[in-house]
Amino acid sequence: MHIFSELSQLVFPTRCYGCNALGIEICTQCRREWIPHYYKTHITSLNVHSALAYTPMASKIILASKENGLQGADDLLVEAVIHVLNKARLDQGYFTLIPVPSSKQSQRRRGRSFIVDLTKTISQNTGIRLNDCLQVSRRVSDQSGLTRVQRITNMRGAFSLKSGAILRGDAILIDDVVTTGATLEEAARALNSQGFHAFGSVCAVTACVAQPLR
């Protein structure tokens, strides 16, 4: 096995997720930058708890997980979210993890439902229940390059509850990054439109947060 590992490194050398340097999955320099802290922001009435500032290096790690499905990058995002759950004391009480869904088109391209898969791992590691109850109910445009107002318009009405979904307790929306907050606002709206606010509160946890929100 050791010989095969060495041969694999010759053909497919390991590169750092953050800076693409040859060597290990995350180099010492990038690991110093990828240290989970705790940031709390507000999007209208929605509290958002995050672990790291959304830097160019953090963006590359998210892409390594989201678009390339690299396990090491997945682990870094999971670690960051769990750190925030502990810091914000959201690992106690009657909470439910609700992943922010991606479109069917994105799922087909990536070969998986990115945030759902990460949230399953988070649920297994924390014991907090998972409720995969949201779905993308209409087509949305690529968000990159859009202003906050344009993103809000683009996301309006994009999410809905899956048929037969049951909502209980307090909801924790899980996503990789918050930049303008339009996606999280729409996810919270979809929950509250079905009377979720009568059963519990909604907040959000992300691995990264843009500073300031765009």
C-alpha positions as CSV (number, residue, x, y, z in Angstrom):
1,M,0.0,0.0,0.0
2,H,2.9,2.4,0.8
3,I,4.3,1.8,-2.7
4,F,1.0,2.5,-4.3
5,S,0.7,5.7,-2.3
6,E,4.1,6.9,-3.4
7,L,3.3,6.1,-7.1
8,S,0.0,8.0,-6.7
9,Q,1.9,11.0,-5.4
10,L,4.1,11.0,-8.5
11,V,1.1,10.9,-10.8
12,F,-1.3,13.0,-8.8
13,P,0.8,15.1,-6.4
14,T,-1.0,16.5,-3.3
15,R,-1.5,20.3,-3.4
16,C,-2.6,22.6,-0.7
17,Y,-6.4,23.5,-0.9
18,G,-5.7,27.1,0.0
19,C,-2.7,28.1,-2.1
20,N,-2.1,25.1,-4.5
21,A,1.4,24.6,-3.2
22,L,2.8,21.1,-3.6
23,G,3.1,19.1,-0.4
24,I,0.2,18.5,1.9
25,E,-3.6,19.0,1.7
26,I,-3.3,22.3,3.7
27,C,0.1,23.9,4.2
28,T,1.3,25.4,7.4
29,Q,0.7,28.9,6.2
30,C,-2.9,28.3,5.1
31,R,-3.5,26.2,8.3
32,R,-2.6,29.3,10.3
33,E,-5.2,31.3,8.5
34,W,-7.8,28.5,8.7
35,I,-8.3,28.7,12.4
36,P,-12.0,28.7,13.4
37,H,-13.0,31.7,15.5
38,Y,-16.5,33.0,16.1
39,Y,-18.4,35.7,14.3
40,K,-22.0,36.7,14.9
41,T,-23.9,38.7,12.3
42,H,-27.5,39.7,11.7
43,I,-29.5,39.6,8.5
44,T,-32.7,41.4,9.3
45,S,-34.0,39.3,12.2
46,L,-31.9,36.2,11.4
47,N,-28.8,35.6,13.6
48,V,-25.9,34.1,11.7
49,H,-23.0,32.4,13.5
50,S,-19.8,31.7,11.5
51,A,-16.3,30.4,12.1
52,L,-14.0,32.2,9.7
53,A,-13.7,35.3,7.6
54,Y,-14.3,34.7,3.9
55,T,-10.8,35.3,2.5
56,P,-9.4,34.2,-0.9
57,M,-7.8,31.2,0.8
58,A,-11.1,30.2,2.5
59,S,-12.9,30.6,-0.9
60,K,-10.5,28.0,-2.4
61,I,-11.0,25.6,0.4
62,I,-14.8,25.9,-0.1
63,L,-14.4,25.3,-3.8
64,A,-12.2,22.2,-3.2
65,S,-15.0,20.8,-1.1
66,K,-18.0,22.0,-3.1
67,E,-16.8,21.5,-6.7
68,N,-14.1,18.9,-6.4
69,G,-15.5,16.8,-3.5
70,L,-12.2,16.5,-1.7
71,Q,-12.6,14.8,1.6
72,G,-9.9,16.8,3.4
73,A,-11.7,20.1,2.4
74,D,-15.0,18.6,3.6
75,D,-13.4,17.8,6.9
76,L,-12.2,21.4,7.3
77,L,-15.7,22.8,6.7
78,V,-17.3,20.2,9.1
79,E,-14.8,21.1,11.8
80,A,-15.5,24.8,11.4
81,V,-19.3,24.4,11.7
82,I,-19.0,22.1,14.7
83,H,-16.7,24.7,16.3
84,V,-19.4,27.4,15.9
85,L,-22.2,25.1,17.2
86,N,-20.1,24.6,20.4
87,K,-19.2,28.3,20.7
88,A,-22.7,29.5,20.2
89,R,-24.0,26.7,22.5
90,L,-26.2,25.5,19.7
91,D,-25.3,21.9,20.5
92,Q,-27.7,22.0,23.4
93,G,-31.5,22.0,23.6
94,Y,-34.0,20.9,21.0
95,F,-32.3,21.9,17.8
96,T,-32.5,20.6,14.3
97,L,-29.9,21.0,11.5
98,I,-31.5,22.1,8.2
99,P,-29.2,22.1,5.2
100,V,-29.6,24.9,2.6
101,P,-30.3,22.9,-0.6
102,S,-28.6,23.2,-4.0
103,S,-30.4,22.9,-7.3
104,K,-30.8,19.5,-9.0
105,Q,-28.6,20.8,-11.8
106,S,-25.8,21.5,-9.3
107,Q,-26.3,18.2,-7.6
108,R,-25.9,16.4,-10.9
109,R,-22.8,18.3,-11.8
110,R,-21.1,17.7,-8.5
111,G,-22.4,14.1,-8.1
112,R,-23.8,14.9,-4.7
113,S,-25.9,17.3,-2.6
114,F,-23.0,19.3,-1.1
115,I,-24.4,20.9,2.0
116,V,-26.7,18.0,2.7
117,D,-23.7,15.6,2.8
118,L,-21.7,17.9,5.1
119,T,-24.7,18.3,7.4
120,K,-25.1,14.6,7.7
121,T,-21.5,14.3,8.9
122,I,-22.1,17.2,11.3
123,S,-25.2,15.5,12.6
124,Q,-23.4,12.2,13.1
125,N,-20.5,14.0,15.0
126,T,-22.7,16.1,17.2
127,G,-25.8,14.1,17.8
128,I,-28.0,17.0,16.6
129,R,-30.9,15.8,14.5
130,L,-30.9,16.4,10.7
131,N,-34.0,17.5,8.9
132,D,-33.4,17.7,5.1
133,C,-36.8,19.4,4.6
134,L,-36.0,22.2,2.1
135,Q,-35.9,22.0,-1.7
136,V,-35.2,24.3,-4.6
137,S,-38.6,24.9,-6.1
138,R,-37.7,27.1,-9.1
139,R,-34.8,27.9,-11.3
140,V,-32.4,30.6,-10.1
141,S,-29.5,32.4,-11.8
142,D,-25.8,32.2,-10.9
143,Q,-25.4,34.5,-7.9
144,S,-21.8,35.5,-8.6
145,G,-21.5,39.1,-9.7
146,L,-25.0,40.0,-8.5
147,T,-25.5,42.8,-6.0
148,R,-27.4,42.2,-2.7
149,V,-30.6,43.6,-4.2
150,Q,-30.3,41.5,-7.3
151,R,-29.6,38.4,-5.2
152,I,-32.7,39.0,-3.1
153,T,-34.8,39.2,-6.2
154,N,-33.0,36.2,-7.7
155,M,-33.7,34.0,-4.6
156,R,-37.2,35.2,-3.8
157,G,-39.5,32.2,-3.7
158,A,-36.7,29.8,-4.7
159,F,-37.1,27.4,-1.7
160,S,-40.1,25.5,-0.4
161,L,-40.7,22.7,2.1
162,K,-40.6,19.1,0.8
163,S,-44.0,17.3,0.8
164,G,-44.6,15.7,4.2
165,A,-41.9,17.7,6.0
166,I,-42.4,17.9,9.7
167,L,-41.0,20.9,11.6
168,R,-40.2,20.7,15.3
169,G,-38.0,22.6,17.8
170,D,-35.5,25.3,16.8
171,A,-34.0,25.3,13.3
172,I,-30.3,25.8,12.5
173,L,-29.8,26.5,8.8
174,I,-26.4,25.2,7.6
175,D,-24.5,26.7,4.7
176,D,-20.9,27.0,3.6
177,V,-20.7,30.8,3.4
178,V,-22.8,33.9,3.9
179,T,-21.9,36.9,1.6
180,T,-25.1,39.0,1.2
181,G,-27.5,36.8,3.2
182,A,-30.0,36.5,0.4
183,T,-29.9,32.7,0.4
184,L,-30.3,32.3,4.1
185,E,-33.1,34.9,4.2
186,E,-35.0,32.9,1.6
187,A,-34.4,29.6,3.4
188,A,-35.7,31.2,6.7
189,R,-38.7,32.6,4.8
190,A,-39.6,29.2,3.4
191,L,-39.6,27.7,6.9
192,N,-41.6,30.6,8.4
193,S,-44.1,30.6,5.6
194,Q,-45.2,27.2,6.8
195,G,-45.7,28.4,10.3
196,F,-42.3,27.3,11.7
197,H,-42.1,30.4,13.8
198,A,-45.0,29.1,15.9
199,F,-43.0,26.0,16.8
200,G,-39.5,27.4,17.3
201,S,-36.9,29.9,16.2
202,V,-34.6,30.0,13.2
203,C,-30.9,30.9,13.1
204,A,-28.0,30.0,10.8
205,V,-24.5,28.6,11.0
206,T,-21.9,28.9,8.2
207,A,-18.3,28.0,7.9
208,C,-17.4,31.4,6.5
209,V,-18.7,35.0,6.5
210,A,-17.9,37.9,4.2
211,Q,-16.7,41.0,6.1
212,P,-18.6,43.1,5.6
213,L,-21.7,41.5,4.1
214,R,-21.8,42.6,0.5
